[in-house]
């Protein structure tokens, strides 16, 4: 998961600061030296790190901080604010024209960054907001890209305009806009060609489209896995074409996250969205303040609740919450709960957003999400009584359940143990049961009050 290593390191650094009653200037400088190393190891641009540490140091060694009752916490607050500033301070929306006009968005990026999939993800987001998008296949060099866009467009129930691979991208774009006017589409999204590296032909093609079509937004898609290369690519595209916003993909992967922390500072352009998975729904609006909180281990409850509102059956959630409050949490609930979590992007994604919970949960307490099929088989091999009252499951019943599910008895034992640990954890953590998860505007709670 992106930022996991950086987050762990920063939390350890600040744990030492919190433990001190008073801070000296030397304490702050020593901590910031470790912060500097952690950021560089996360592949954050050197100049960005240098400026960041300088700003934090200037604020942190001031009299107001050093003489405060909780100087360690004040330093953490400053780091949080400066991290937020580094990534753009405010959430930036994709610019859209009024519904009676046609918004034209040009998507750009290198091959392999996930541009075509991201283009379809954007179309799905805009359709959900009531827009009428049209996807346009302008990548005439890679026939698979045209087919991929058509497949993803169909999944998103968004029309795709294509003229095959024999026309110039500019002509395709012009024809698509005319098509949009006739068919009542008010957003045209151009999926342009990517290359393995920035080259003159690609840039000339993009310049031709930019100079001959009235674009509303130019959006660059970069791959977080490429680290500083992503920042260099963004810088080059901005200088030669001009970009209005950036989408960083693959932040769910094993990446150090340095690109997301550097790209705004280097290009001056905001991150609009982040890609957090391969599913067409795995695109999150980028909130700098929330990302800073996640990196510092403070959680991101607002994003967590937003995911829940989009993914969870609220009636089922209320029923499950009531049963848990009455200590009636069963294997059927457990299966339903794991299924809901899967719909929300998986456990690793959710735990990174939960303040104070991630550290209390270890891998032994949670099933491997890839093994959900086996878990279902085990639970469905139980009798109705066993599912509703797990305490009755004795060794002989486990043998029968294992045989019915076609698994080894050790897997049944492991699941029963995980279930018991999860049930105890949920009962023992008041924060999971209370109303703290409520949002002011809707009063919605995730199951178990997350």
Secondary structure, 3 states (H helix, E strand, C coil): CCCHHHHHHHHHHHHHHHCCCCCCHHHHHHHHHHHHHHHHHCCCCHHHHHHHHHHHHHHHCCHHHHCCCCHHHHHHHHHHHHHHHHCCCCCCCCCCCCCCCCEEEEEEECCCCCHHHHHHHHHHHHHHCCCCEEEEECCCCCHHHHHHHHHHHHHHCCEEECCCCCCCHHHHHHHHHHHHHHCCCCEEEEECCCCCCCCHHHHHHHHHHHHHCCCCEEEEEEEHHHCHHHHHHHHHHHHHCCCCEEEEECCCCCCCCHHHHHHHHHHCCEEEEEECCCCCCCEEECCHHHHHHHHCCCCCHHHHHHHHHHHCCHHHHHHHHHHHHCCCCCHHHHHHHHHHHHHCCCHHHHHCCCCCCHHHCCHHHCCCHHHHHHHHHHHHCCCHHHHHCHHHCCHHHHHHHHHHHCCCHHHHHHHHHHHHHHHHHHHHCHHHCCCCCCCCCCCCCCHHHC
